[in-house]
Structures are given as C-alpha cells and as structure tokens.
Amino acid sequence: MNIRENDFSRIDLNLLTVLMVLFRERSVSRAAEKLYLGQPAVSGALARLRDMFNDPLFIRTAQGMEPTPRAQALVLALAPLLEEMQQVLFQPPNFVAATAQHSFRIGMADWVEMWLMPALMADLKQQAPGITLNVVATDPFQDSDALEQDRIDLAISVAPSGPKWLQREVLTKMRFCTLWHPGQLNLPTPLPLANYITNDHLLVSYRGANTSAIDEQLTTHGLQRSVRYTSPHFATLPRILQRSPALATVPAGLGKIWSQDYGLNRSELPLDLPPFEVAMLWHHKRSQDPALQWLMERVGALAASTYLAG
C-alpha cells in the first residue's frame, strides 16, 4: 500500500459528500435538507471546499447553482471512488438467505416476468422466505438508464452490452416460436412459411414500430406479412389469439407456457432467425454485493431450468 498520509491531513471526507450533494441538487437549501444540516453549515462547507480546491466550484445563476468545469471534473473522478468506499464500509460482510430480510428491485419486460418469476418466487419461498421482490417495468431501451439512476438493482433483459460500468451475464440463448389458437386457425405443425405470411400477425414493439427483424428477413426473400396489431406488452396476446384468427411470434420460453395455459398451438419459426440472448445486467458498483450475487445465482439456475423444462 502506497499512501502519502500527509496529503490527506487537510481533507475532510465529509466535505466531499457536501460537494456531491451540491452538484446533484444545485441548491444550498436543498442540499442542506438532504444532508440534514442547516444552511449555514452547508454554506460553510462550500467555503472550505472553495479554499481547498482554489476554485469557486459553483456559480449562482437564475437557474440555480451551476458547477464550474473544475467541479464537474472533481465529481466525475470522485463519484466512483466514493461509491466503492461506501460499498466497502457499509456493505454487510455476508448474506444468509434463509434468515435475510431484504428487498430487491428487478427491471424486466412483461414476457420475462411471465416466463421466469413464477419459478423464482416459488424458489424464494423455500430458500429465502424473508426476501421481497419489486418488479419494475422496463424494456431493453430503458435498462441502462434505470440501473445508472439506481431505480433498479438488477435487470433481466435482451439488451446488449453498453457503458463500461454495465455488467452483463448471459442467462440463456432463446429462439422465437409462433403461436395460434386451433379454434381460430387450422394450420399444420411445423408451420410452413407460406402459411406464416398469408395470415394476420400480432406484434410486440417497445417503440411503436410495426416491423421487426422478422420483417427485415422476409424482405430479403421478397416477402412480407400483415401486422394487424401492435402493443408494447405481451400480456394481451394469448387472449386475442383465443378470439382472433391470427399468429403471434414470441420468445420460445414464453411460448411453452402459453401453449399449456391457453391451449395454443406452437411451432418453430419458419425462418432462419438466430437466437437472442437473455442476460442479467447490473451496475459494477454492486458487483461485490453479497445479497445481489446470491440473487443472481438463483436467477441463473432457474433461468436455465425454466427454459429447458416443458
């Protein structure tokens, strides 16, 4: 360990906390409220910070206190260091699942919830009865922001790798399957491509588009399908299929469940579409969190068994 002790003799780490909160709140009064301090105390701490770094750090404007370039550079460099220090100082040394009282926030799309969460909840009831799960509705376009803003602890998603701080572990690779109700459509299994393109389709689209990678591949063959319904949610699809002569192409893990629960016929997709990855995503600052690591181990084991079963 190579630390020059004298360099820290004039630094009060509490001042760095004030700096971070001032940067976030852009107001002495709001920072004082967040820190449970009086405004004079925060003003005094700001004066000491200005003296320490020989910079005004924040400039008062009509919009609030705007950070100087020096303040921005300090926060950018110090934020990850303070997060790691917080992790080391305050993280419980171990996690005993059987007796733990803990709550996790997990971001996922509704199809992931339907596919995975029944098995996970049953597992937690046996392994960790004191654990509470709070599912937050996200999609692959929102997961990174939700993790960075600390709105969720973990995401289970098809999102690809992202910023350097984003950790990603693949749970499984999954293909798509096509579903329909036999009372609405009399189709062979496996489903021929000709039948696939001549029937109406239901499509889940997180951004409101009425095409997907399937349509791009059909176009390369000079083909197209008719999408009659789009939604950002999967949950309504099986009920629509029960009452409408249409097809829905969904992740295979979900298709297995729906074919059993809703009496739907299921076929492999009649296109050579590569499998997609379902992964866990988390912020690197939580990589040493024993509670989160335990949860991820359980999710990893169950994801494989849930997909392979049935």
PyMOL commands that set and color helices and strands:
alter all, ss='L'
color gray80, all
select helices_A, chain A and resi 5-8+13-25+28-35+39-53+69-90+110-127+143-148+193-198+213-220+237-243+252-261+284-286+290-308
alter helices_A, ss='H'
color red, helices_A
select strands_A, chain A and resi 58-61+64-67+102-108+131-137+154-157+166-174+176-180+200-204+226-231+246-251+265-268+276-283
alter strands_A, ss='S'
color yellow, strands_A
deselect
rebuild
show_as cartoon
